């Protein structure tokens, strides 16, 4: 029986470099945040060291052990992360939304077709798979194209706040609707728009599911250096069996090795770390 592998020190160092968990490379501006997201491929917004995977908040902190305080409103690093998130929404160069399992994530443009192949919803499937509130919200946005939360709730007729929020979450998870801007005056609200309006070519690409799973696994493994059992599934929202298929596809092509069931290491991890990339 092989013991369950642990993340070795050199892989933690590798992740420090790739995920900006170093004080000298921390993210401070929207441009740096966009570069970080492009480098890692996808990242959470406000997760900390207690959850695996790249995170904008951890990159803003620039340290491996970053933990969100209970009162995030008074925390400078959490506040800066929130400000950067708002700037990234307005700039519209990276994808942002609540994706699988309601996780708020950023996607680099190159990863959009792969995530859409897994979680995206074709128009022909909407009537069967979307709830009535979600369809009502979508009808309004297809007519108006962009609308603030309060106006969208009124025009859609989904006046119950819980039902409205769930409907928006459905549309985000299906990669149909995204927040396009955060407005603070006279009162805080999001502006919502159709995702295809921002990324039309990327969202219309057809990618086979098995290829999408493999490329999502490749993207994560290149940034992580090594992945343990269940880690890819937790970070991305893939099921564990499908995450395993993606990792094994990388082994089959020779770009990764399997250390134990559920544990994989990217072939170039050590070389890349030595090069400082």
Buried (B, 14 or more C-beta within 10 A) or exposed (E): EEEEBEBEEBBEBBBBBBBBBBEEBBBEEBBBBBBBBBBBBBBBBBBBBEEBBBBBBBBBBBBBEBEBEEEBEEBEBBEBBBEBBBBBBBEBBBBBBBBBEEBBBBBBBEBBBBBBBBBBBEEEEBEEEBBEBBBBBBEBBEEEEEBBBEBBBEBBEBEEEEBBBBBBBBBBBBBBBBBBBBBEEEEEBBBBBBBBBBBEEBBEEEBEEEBBBBBBBBBBBBBBBBBBBEBBBBBBBBEEEBBBBBBBBBBEEEBBEBBEEBBBBBBBBBEBBEEEE
